[in-house]
Amino acid sequence: MMQGRDPKRKIFLIATEESGDRLGSALMKVLRQRLGDGVQFVGVGGHTMARQGLETLFPIEQLSIVGFAAVVQQLPKILRLIRETAEAVTEAAPDALVIIDSPDFTHRVARRVRTRNPAIPIVDYVSPQLWAWRPGRARTMLGYVDHVLGLLPFEPEEYRKLGGPPCSYVGHPLIEQLPSLRPNAEEQARRDGEPPVLLVLPGSRRSEIRHHLDVFGATLGRLQTEGRAFELMLPTMPHLETTIREGIANWLVKPQIVVGENEKRAAFRIARAALAKSGTVTLELALSGIPMVTAYRVGAIEAFILRRAIRVSSVILANLVIGKDVIPEFLQEDCTPEKLAPALTQLLTDSPLRRQQVEAFAQLDTIMSTGNKSPSVLAADIVLATMRKGRRAGLDVYSSVDAPSDASDF
C-alpha cells in the first residue's frame, strides 16, 4: 500500500464537536508516540486536536447547529461541508480515516469516501446509539466502516446481534478521569455533612437549558417551600454562563454558579445528590458516586419522533451500562416539579432509592474496566491494526452488501 508514496503514514481524522475533539487529541497523542515523525495528521477538528498538529479544513463551530428548524435552515451549508470533506479525504488518500462521533455528519462523509475509494480503511470512534434507536444502521455500517471503537461495554455484543461491523470496547474517557471525580477524605466529609450539596445540571446546550431551567427552578423552589435544607450548586461552562444567569433570574432558590471543568469536578466531589438532564452526565455522576434524579424535555416534533424510535427501556446512559433501571427518569409530560421534588427528597435522605443507586454505582469500575490499558491506547492499537490490514479483507465484505450512494445522505 505504501509503495511509491510518501513514507509517512497519513491519518485523516474528523471530529466536529468538543467531546470528539478531546477523543481525537488523545488518540493522536498515542499514535504519534507509536509512529514518531512517521505520521501526518489531516482532517477536521477543534483546538485540542490542533495542539496535536492537526490543521482543520474548517472551524468546527460552523457545525454547532441545534434544533430541527436550525438544521433545515443550514442544510445547504451542511451538505456542502459533507461534500468538501469527502473530497478532501479522497484527494488525500490516507492510510486510514477515523471518524469520531457526530454520525449525522461523519457517517455521510464515510459513505461517500467508501464509494469513491473502497481501499481507504475507515474506523468509527464512538458508536452511534443504534442500541437505542435505528438498529438497522448496524447492517448499513457494514458497508462503509471496518471497525467500531465502542465507549460502552455492551456495544460489541449489540453489533454482533445486529450484524454490524466488528466492534471493540475500548473504554469510556471518563474512566481515565476517576481521580478528579472521587472525593478525598475532606471532600467526603463535606459530602456527608449538612446541609447537603445538591447539584443541578440543566444541560450543555442552549436549547437543553431553555427546556429545563424553568421546571428545575420550580422543583427546587418546591423543595425549599417544603422545608428541605440544601446548598445548591450549578456547574456550567464559560460560553453558557450568561444564558444560565439570565435563566435563573426568577428562581426562588439561587444556586452558586461554578464555571469551568475543574470547578465542576470540585463540585461533584462534595455533592450528595443531583438533578440532571439525561445524557453523558448521568454516567459522570454515577462514576462519582452521586445519586440522581434525571429529566428530559424536548420540543413537540422531536418528542413525536423519539417516542416512535426508542427501543430501550431507559434513556439513562448509566442505567444502560449497569444493566438495571436504578435511576428514575422523568420524560416530557412527567418532567414536572410535582414528580421531581419527591424523588429528589428521597435522595437527600438515607432512603432505599439512595442506597440502591450507591450500591449499583459501586459496580461500575468492574463493569467498565479495560484492564491496564487506557481507552486512547486501546483505540490507537485498533487504528494501527486496521491500517496494517488495509482493505484487503474488507473489500470482500464491501462487495457482499449494497454499496451506499451519495443520494442516501438525506
GULUM-227860 format. One record per atom (N, C-alpha, C): residue in three letters; x, y, z. Coordinates in steps of 0.05 Angstrom, whole numbers, plus 5000, padded with zeros to 4 digits. Layout:
N
AlaXYZ
...
***
This chain:
410
Met501649765000
Met500050005000
Met501750255000
Met504150235011
Met505750475014
Met507750514991
Gln507850324972
Gln509750344951
Gln509250594934
Gly511450734928
Gly511250974911
Gly509951214924
Arg509651194950
Arg508351414965
Arg510251524986
Asp509451764996
Asp510951885018
Asp511051675041
Pro513451615052
Pro513651405072
Pro512151475098
Lys511351725101
Lys509751795125
Lys507051675123
Arg506151575146
Arg503351475148
Arg501551725150
Lys499451725134
Lys497651955135
Lys494951865146
Ile494051995168
Ile491551925181
Ile489752165180
Phe487352115168
Phe485352335166
Phe483352295188
Leu482952495205
Leu481052485227
Leu478952695224
Ile476452625232
Ile474252815231
Ile472752815257
Ala472853045271
Ala471353085296
Ala470053355294
Thr467453375299
Thr466053625296
Thr464853745321
Glu465353615344
Glu464453715370
Glu466753705390
Glu466453855412
Glu468553875431
Glu469253605443
Ser467253445449
Ser467853185461
Ser469453005442
Gly468753015416
Gly470252865396
Gly473052985392
Asp473253245395
Asp475853375392
Asp477753275414
Arg476753235438
Arg478353135460
Arg479252845455
Leu477352685446
Leu477952405439
Leu480052395417
Gly479752555397
Gly481552555374
Gly484352645383
Ser484552835401
Ser487152935410
Ser488552715425
Ala487152575443
Ala488452355459
Ala489352135440
Leu487752065420
Leu488551865401
Leu490951945385
Met491052195376
Met493352295361
Met495852285377
Lys495652355403
Lys497952345420
Lys499252075421
Val497551865425
Val498551595426
Val499751505399
Leu498351575377
Leu499251495351
Leu501951625345
Arg502351875354
Arg504952005349
Arg507051865366
Gln506351785390
Gln508351635407
Gln509151375393
Arg507251245379
Arg507850995366
Arg509351035340
Leu508651235325
Leu509751275298
Leu511851495296
Gly512051655317
Gly514051865317
Gly513552065294
Asp515752145281
Asp515552335259
Asp514452205233
Gly513851945235
Gly512851805212
Gly509851815208
Val508552005220
Val505652035217
Val504952325211
Gln502952355194
Gln501952615187
Gln498952615192
Phe497952815207
Phe495052835213
Phe493753045196
Val491552985183
Val490053175168
Val487053135175
Gly485353335170
Gly482553295174
Gly481053525185
Val479153465202
Val477353665215
Val477353625245
Gly477853835259
Gly477953815289
Gly477954095301
Gly478054095328
Gly477954345343
Gly480654415354
His480654585374
His483154695385
His484854485398
Thr483654285411
Thr485254085424
Thr486753905404
Met485453835382
Met486853685362
Met488953855347
Ala488354115345
Ala490354295333
Ala492954295348
Arg492754275375
Arg495154275391
Arg496854025387
Gln495553815376
Gln497053565369
Gln497953565340
Gly497553795326
Gly498653815299
Gly496653795277
Leu494053805283
Leu492053795261
Leu491354075251
Glu491454105225
Glu490454355212
Glu487754295201
Thr485654415212
Thr482954335205
Thr482054465179
Leu480354315164
Leu479354425139
Leu477554665143
Phe476054665165
Phe474254885172
Phe473854885202
Pro473155115214
Pro472655125243
Pro470154965250
Ile470354785270
Ile468154615276
Ile465754765287
Glu466155015295
Glu463955175304
Glu461855215282
Gln462655185257
Gln460755205235
Gln458554995236
Leu459054775252
Leu457054565254
Leu455654565281
Ser455954775296
Ser454654795322
Ser451754885318
Ile450254695307
Ile447454755299
Ile445654585316
Val443754705331
Val442054555349
Val439154615342
Gly437554405340
Gly434654445335
Gly433954375306
Phe431654265303
Phe430754175277
Phe430554405257
Ala429354635265
Ala429054855247
Ala431754965238
Ala433654985257
Ala436255085251
Ala437654905231
Val437354645234
Val438654455215
Val437554495187
Val434854515185
Val433654555159
Val434654815146
Gln434855025162
Gln435755285152
Gln438655265142
Gln440255105155
Gln443155095149
Gln443754855130
Leu441754715120
Leu442254475105
Leu444054505081
Pro443754715065
Pro445654745042
Pro448554755051
Lys449054895073
Lys451854915083
Lys452854645093
Ile451154505107
Ile451954245118
Ile452654055095
Leu450854045075
Leu451353865052
Leu453953945037
Arg454454205035
Arg456954295022
Arg459354205038
Leu459354225064
Leu461554145081
Leu461953845080
Ile459753685078
Ile460053395075
Ile461453335049
Arg460553455027
Arg461853405001
Arg464753485001
Glu465353725012
Glu468153825011
Glu469953645029
Thr468953555051
Thr470553385069
Thr471053115055
Ala469052995043
Ala469452745029
Ala471452775007
Glu471252994992
Glu473153044970
Glu475953064981
Ala476253205004
Ala478953235016
Ala480152975024
Val478452795036
Val479352535043
Val480252375019
Thr478652374998
Thr479252224974
Thr481852324961
Glu482152584961
Glu484552704949
Glu487052644966
Ala486752634992
Ala489052585010
Ala489852285009
Ala487952115002
Ala488451825001
Ala489951725025
Pro488851765050
Pro490351705074
Pro490551405078
Asp492351325097
Asp492551045104
Asp490250955122
Ala488851145134
Ala486451085149
Ala484751335152
Leu482151305153
Leu480251525160
Leu479051445187
Val479251625207
Val478051585233
Val475851795236
Ile473351705237
Ile471051885242
Ile470351865271
Ile469952095284
Ile469552105313
Ile466852225319
Asp465052055329
Asp462352135338
Asp460952295316
Ser458952465323
Ser457452635304
Ser456652485279
Pro455152255282
Pro454552085259
Pro453052215237
Asp451352415243
Asp449852545222
Asp451652685201
Phe454052755210
Phe456052875192
Phe458052665183
Thr459352545203
Thr461652375196
Thr460952125180
His458652005185
His457851765170
His457151835141
Arg456052065137
Arg455552145109
Arg458152195094
Val460052295107
Val462752325095
Val463852045089
Ala463751875109
Ala464951605106
Ala463651445082
Arg461051475079
Arg459651335058
Arg460651435030
Arg461051685028
Arg462051805003
Arg464851704997
Val466551705018
Val469251615015
Val469351325007
Arg467751155019
Arg467850875013
Arg466950824984
Thr465050984974
Thr464150954946
Thr466351034927
Arg467851244934
Arg469851344915
Arg472551194917
Asn473251104941
Asn475750964944
Asn475350744966
Pro474450504958
Pro473950294978
Pro476550194992
Ala478850274982
Ala481350174994
Ala482150325019
Ile480850555025
Ile481550705049
Ile480250575074
Pro481750475093
Pro480550365118
Pro479150575134
Ile476850515145
Ile475250705160
Ile474650595188
Val475450745208
Val474950675236
Val472950885248
Asp470950785261
Asp468950965273
Asp469350965303
Tyr470251195314
Tyr470851225342
Tyr468351345355
Val466951195371
Val464451255385
Val462151155368
Ser460850955378
Ser458650835363
Ser456251015364
Pro454751025342
Pro452051155343
Pro450350995363
Gln448251115373
Gln446650985393
Gln444650795380
Leu445650615363
Leu443850435349
Leu442550235368
Trp443650195392
Trp442350025412
Trp439850155423
Ala439650425419
Ala437250575430
Ala435250615408
Trp436150675384
Trp434250715362
Trp435650685335
Arg434150625314
Arg435150575287
Arg437150345287
Pro436450105296
Pro438349885297
Pro439249795270
Gly437649855249
Gly438449785222
Gly441049915213
Arg441950125227
Arg444450255220
Arg446850065222
Ala446649865240
Ala448949685244
Ala449549545217
Arg447549425205
Arg447949285180
Arg448849475158
Thr447749725157
Thr448549915137
Thr451549995141
Met452450025166
Met455250095172
Met457149885162
Leu456249635159
Leu458049425149
Leu459149495122
Gly457649665107
Gly458549735080
Gly460649955079
Tyr461050105101
Tyr462950325099
Tyr464650365124
Val464450195144
Val466150205168
Val467549945172
Asp470149945177
Asp471649705181
Asp471849615210
His471749815228
His471849745257
His470649975273
Val469149905293
Val467850095311
Val469250085338
Leu469950315348
Leu471150335375
Leu468950415394
Gly467950235411
Gly465750285429
Gly466650395455
Leu465150595466
Leu465750705492
Leu464350565514
Leu462350395508
Leu460750265528
Leu461049965526
Pro461149825548
Pro461949545548
Pro459949355535
Phe457449435532
Phe455449265520
Phe455349295489
Glu456749485478
Glu456449545449
Glu457549315431
Pro459849185436
Pro460648975418
Pro458548755414
Glu457148675435
Glu455048475433
Glu452748575416
Glu452048835419
Glu449948945403
Glu450548925373
Tyr453048995366
Tyr453848985338
Tyr453748695328
Arg454548505344
Arg454548225336
Arg451648135331
Lys449848205349
Lys447048125346
Lys445748265322
Leu446448505316
Leu445248655295
Leu446548625268
Gly448748465267
Gly450048415241
Gly451648645231
Gly452848805248
Gly454449035240
Gly457348965237
Pro459049175233
Pro461949135231
Pro463149045258
Pro465648955257
Pro466948885283
Pro466949125302
Cys466449075327
Cys466449295347
Cys468049205371
Ser469749375381
Ser471349315405
Ser470849525426
Tyr470549435451
Tyr470249615473
Tyr473049725480
Val473449985478
Val476050105485
Val475950255511
Gly473450295521
Gly473250445546
Gly472350725543
His470950825562
His469951105562
His472151285573
Pro472451525561
Pro474551705571
Pro474251775600
Leu471851755611
Leu471451825639
Leu472951635658
Ile473551385649
Ile474951205667
Ile477851295671
Glu478851465653
Glu481551575657
Glu481551815676
Gln479151905683
Gln478852155699
Gln477752105727
Leu477751855736
Leu476551785761
Leu477751945785
Pro480451985786
Pro481452135809
Pro480252415812
Ser479552535789
Ser478452805791
Ser475452805798
Leu474252565798
Leu471352535804
Leu470852435832
Arg472852305844
Arg472452185870
Arg473452365893
Pro471952385915
Pro472752565937
Pro475052455953
Asn476752645964
Asn478752565984
Asn477252566011
Ala478752526033
Ala477452496059
Ala476052756067
Glu477252986062
Glu476053236069
Glu473453286053
Glu473653226027
Glu471353266009
Glu469153066016
Gln469852826024
Gln467852626032
Gln466352726057
Ala467852846075
Ala466652956099
Ala464553176092
Arg465153336072
Arg463253546064
Arg460853406050
Arg461353196034
Arg459153056021
Arg457252946041
Asp458352846064
Asp456652736085
Asp455452936104
Gly456453186102
Gly455753396121
Gly453053526115
Glu452353726131
Glu449853866129
Glu450354166125
Pro448754306110
Pro446654196093
Pro447754056069
Pro446353866058
Pro447453716035
Pro447853886010
Val449953835995
Val450353985970
Val448753845948
Leu447053995935
Leu445353885913
Leu446254025887
Leu446953855867
Leu447653955841
Leu445253975823
Val445154185807
Val443054205786
Val444554235759
Leu443854065740
Leu445254045715
Leu443254045692
Pro442654285682
Pro440454315662
Pro441254245633
Gly443854195628
Gly444654125601
Gly447054285592
Ser448254205570
Ser450654325560
Ser450254475533
Arg447654485525
Arg446954635501
Arg444754835507
Arg444755055493
Arg442855265500
Arg439955175497
Ser439455005477
Ser436654905473
Ser435854735497
Glu437654565507
Glu437054395530
Glu436554565555
Ile438254765558
Ile437954945581
Ile435255085581
Arg434355175557
Arg431755305556
Arg429455115563
His429754865555
His427654675560
His427454595590
His429754615605
His429854505632
His429854715654
Leu430854955649
Leu431355135671
Leu428755205687
Asp426555265674
Asp424155345689
Asp423155115707
Val422954875696
Val421954655712
Val423854575734
Phe426554595729
Phe428454545750
Phe428254755772
Gly428055005765
Gly427755225784
Gly425255185802
Ala423055115789
Ala420555075804
Ala420754835823
Thr422254625814
Thr422554395831
Thr424154465856
Leu426354615853
Leu428054685875
Leu426554875894
Gly424955055882
Gly423355235899
Gly421355075915
Arg420254875904
Arg418354705918
Arg419654565942
Leu422154465937
Leu423654335959
Leu424054525982
Gln424854775976
Gln425354975997
Gln422755036012
Thr420555075997
Thr418055136010
Thr417154916029
Glu417854666022
Glu417154436039
Glu419054416063
Gly421054596065
Gly422754596088
Gly425254426086
Arg425854336061
Arg428254176057
Arg430754356054
Ala432754316071
Ala435154486071
Ala437254356052
Phe438554526036
Phe440654426018
Phe442254666008
Glu444654616000
Glu446354815987
Glu446454745957
Leu445554935941
Leu445154885913
Leu447554985896
Met448554815879
Met450754885861
Met450054815832
Leu450654995814
Leu450054955786
Leu452654985770
Pro453954765762
Pro456354775745
Pro455654835716
Thr457255005703
Thr456855055675
Thr459455135662
Met459455185636
Met461855255622
Met461755555615
Pro464155675610
Pro464255965605
Pro462356065584
His462055925562
His460456025540
His457456005546
Leu456755875568
Leu453855845575
Leu453156015600
Glu455156135612
Glu454656275637
Glu452456485635
Thr452656655614
Thr450656865611
Thr447856755608
Thr447556545592
Thr444956415588
Thr443856305615
Ile445656185630
Ile444856075656
Ile443956305675
Arg445556515677
Arg444856725696
Arg442256865689
Glu441756895663
Glu439157015654
Glu436856825660
Gly437356565657
Gly435256365661
Gly434456315689
Ile436256365709
Ile435556325737
Ile434756575751
Ala434456795736
Ala433857055749
Ala431357045767
Asn429456885759
Asn426856875774
Asn426656625792
Trp428856485795
Trp428756245813
Trp428356335842
Leu426756195857
Leu426456245886
Leu428956185901
Val430355965893
Val432855885905
Val435055945886
Lys436956115895
Lys439156195877
Lys441556005882
Pro442455875860
Pro444755695863
Pro447355845862
Gln449455715873
Gln452155815868
Gln452955705841
Ile453555895823
Ile454355805796
Ile457455775795
Val458255535787
Val461155475785
Val461855435755
Val463955565746
Val464455575718
Val467155435711
Gly467055255692
Gly469455125683
Gly469554835691
Glu471154675677
Glu471254385682
Glu472354315709
Asn474554445717
Asn475754385743
Asn473854455766
Glu472454675764
Glu470554755785
Glu468254565786
Lys467354475762
Lys465254275762
Lys466054015776
Arg468453925771
Arg469353675784
Arg469553715814
Ala470453945822
Ala470654005851
Ala467853995864
Ala465854095850
Ala463054085860
Ala462053795861
Phe462753635841
Phe461953355841
Phe463053215866
Arg465453285873
Arg466753135895
Arg465553185923
Ile463853385925
Ile462653445951
Ile459653415950
Ala458453345927
Ala455553335924
Ala454353085936
Arg452053125948
Arg450552895960
Arg448552785939
Ala447452955922
Ala445452865902
Ala445353065879
Ala443952985858
Ala443853155834
Ala441153135820
Leu440353355808
Leu438053365790
Leu439353435763
Ala439153245744
Ala440653265719
Ala438953205695
Lys439653355673
Lys438653285647
Lys439853025638
Ser438252855626
Ser439252595616
Ser441452635596
Gly443452465597
Gly445752485578
Gly448252355590
Thr450552425578
Thr453052315587
Thr453652385616
Val452552615625
Val453052705653
Val451952495673
Thr450052335665
Thr449052135684
Thr451151925690
Leu452751855670
Leu454951665675
Leu457151795691
Glu457652055686
Glu459652205702
Glu458852225731
Leu456352275736
Leu455352285764
Leu455452005777
Ala454751805762
Ala454751535773
Ala457651445781
Leu459551505764
Leu462351445770
Leu463351605794
Ser462151835798
Ser462852005821
Ser461451905847
Gly459551715844
Gly458151615867
Gly455851795877
Ile454751955858
Ile452652155866
Ile449952055857
Pro448151985875
Pro445451905867
Pro444052145853
Met442252075835
Met441052295819
Met438152235811
Val436752445804
Val434252435790
Val434652565763
Thr433752435742
Thr434152535715
Thr431552625702
Ala431852815684
Ala429552915670
Ala430352985641
Tyr428352995623
Tyr428953075596
Tyr426453175583
Arg426753415570
Arg424653535555
Arg425753615528
Val424253565507
Val424953665480
Val422453795468
Gly422853905444
Gly420554025430
Gly418553815421
Ala416253905414
Ala414053715407
Ala414753535384
Ile416053645363
Ile416653485339
Ile418753275346
Glu420853355361
Glu422853165369
Glu421652945387
Ala419853025405
Ala418652825423
Ala416952625407
Phe415552715387
Phe413952545370
Phe415652335356
Ile417952425345
Ile419752245331
Ile421052045350
Leu422052145373
Leu423451975391
Leu421751755403
Arg419251825409
Arg417351625421
Arg417051385403
Arg417151425377
Arg416751215358
Arg419351065351
Ala421551185359
Ala424151065351
Ala425650925373
Ile425351015398
Ile426850905420
Ile426150605425
Arg428250435427
Arg427750155431
Arg428950045457
Val429650215476
Val430750125501
Val428850215524
Ser429050075547
Ser427250125569
Ser427950385583
Ser430450475581
Ser431350725594
Ser433150885575
Val432951145577
Val434751315561
Val437051405578
Ile437251315602
Ile439351395620
Ile441851225615
Leu444051355607
Leu446451215600
Leu447451035623
Ala447451145647
Ala448450995670
Ala446750745675
Asn444150765671
Asn442350525674
Asn443150315653
Leu443650395629
Leu444350205608
Leu446950065613
Val448950205623
Val451550085630
Val451249895653
Ile449749975673
Ile449349805697
Ile447649565690
Gly445849595671
Gly444049375663
Gly441649355680
Lys440949575694
Lys438649575712
Lys437749865715
Asp435149905716
Asp434050175718
Asp433950275747
Val436250365757
Val436450455785
Val436050755787
Ile436350895765
Ile436051185766
Ile433351265755
Pro431651405770
Pro429051485760
Pro429251695738
Glu427551675718
Glu427651865696
Glu424851975691
Phe424652235687
Phe422152375684
Phe422252515657
Leu420852405637
Leu421052505610
Leu418452645601
Gln418852865586
Gln416653025574
Gln414553095595
Glu412052995592
Glu409853075610
Glu410352985639
Asp412152795643
Asp412852715671
Asp414952895683
Cys416053065667
Cys418153245677
Cys416753495689
Thr415853455715
Thr414453665729
Thr415453695757
Pro415253935769
Pro416053965797
Pro414653775816
Glu412153715810
Glu410553535828
Glu411753255829
Lys413053165807
Lys414252905807
Lys417152905814
Leu418553115806
Leu421453125810
Leu422153175840
Ala420653355853
Ala421253425881
Ala421153195900
Pro419053025900
Pro419052795919
Pro421452605914
Ala422052555888
Ala424352375882
Ala426952495893
Leu427352755890
Leu429752885900
Leu429852865930
Thr427652905943
Thr427552895973
Thr428652625982
Gln427952405968
Gln428852145976
Gln431952125975
Leu433152255955
Leu436052245952
Leu437552405972
Leu436252595985
Leu437552766005
Leu437352636033
Thr436052406034
Thr435852256059
Thr436851976055
Asp437151826076
Asp438151546074
Asp435851366066
Ser434951386042
Ser432551246032
Ser433450996017
Pro431550806013
Pro432250565996
Pro433050645968
Leu431850855956
Leu432550945929
Leu435451035929
Arg436251185949
Arg439051275950
Arg440951035953
Arg440350855972
Arg442150625976
Arg442350455951
Gln440150415937
Gln440150255913
Gln442050375892
Gln442050635889
Gln443750755869
Gln446750745878
Val447250795903
Val450050785913
Val451250505908
Glu449650305915
Glu450650025912
Glu451149955882
Ala449350055865
Ala449649995836
Ala452050145825
Phe452450385833
Phe454750545823
Phe457450425831
Ala457450285853
Ala459950155862
Ala460849935843
Gln459049835826
Gln459749625808
Gln461049725782
Leu460849985777
Leu461650095751
Leu464650065745
Asp466350085765
Asp469250045760
Asp469749775747
Thr468449575757
Thr468849305746
Thr467549275719
Ile465049385716
Ile463649355691
Ile465149495668
Met466349735674
Met467549895653
Met470549865651
Ser471649675665
Ser474549635665
Ser475649565638
Thr478049675631
Thr479449605606
Thr482149475613
Gly482349365637
Gly484949245644
Gly486949465650
Asn489449415640
Asn491549605647
Asn492149795623
Lys490349815604
Lys490749995581
Lys488650215581
Ser489450455575
Ser487550675574
Ser485950665548
Pro483650795547
Pro481950795523
Pro483550895498
Ser485051105501
Ser486551215478
Ser488651025468
Val489850865486
Val491850665477
Val490450445462
Leu488250345473
Leu486750125460
Leu485750225433
Ala484750465432
Ala483750575406
Ala486050595386
Ala488350685394
Ala490650705376
Ala491550435366
Asp491450235384
Asp492149955376
Asp490449865352
Ile487849925354
Ile485949825334
Ile486249985308
Val486750245310
Val487150405286
Val489650305271
Leu491850255286
Leu494250155273
Leu493849885261
Ala492449705275
Ala491949435264
Ala490249455239
Thr488249635239
Thr486549665215
Thr488149775192
Met490049965198
Met491750065177
Met493549845165
Arg494549675182
Arg496349465172
Arg494749265155
Lys492349215163
Lys490649025149
Lys489749145122
Gly489449405122
Gly488449545099
Gly485649465092
Arg484849475068
Arg482249405060
Arg482149135045
Arg484348985046
Arg484448725031
Arg482248545040
Ala482048505067
Ala479948325077
Ala477148455074
Gly477048725079
Gly474548855079
Gly473248885052
Leu474748875030
Leu473548905004
Leu471548684998
Asp472048445008
Asp470148225003
Asp467448285017
Val467648395041
Val465248465056
Val463748685041
Tyr465248885031
Tyr464049115017
Tyr462549024993
Ser463648834978
Ser462348744954
Ser459848574959
Ser459548484984
Ser457348304990
Ser454948455001
Val455148715005
Val452948875015
Val452449094994
Asp450149214997
Asp449449434978
Asp451249674983
Ala452649764963
Ala454349994966
Ala452650244970
Pro453350404991
Pro451750644996
Pro452150854975
Ser450151004968
Ser450351214948
Ser450151484961
Asp451251684947
Asp451051954957
Asp448152044960
Ala446451934945
Ala443552014946
Ala442251944972
Ser443551764988
Ser442351685014
Ser443151875036
Asp444552095030
Asp445452275051
Asp443052395066
Phe441052485051
Phe438752605064
Phe436252505048
***
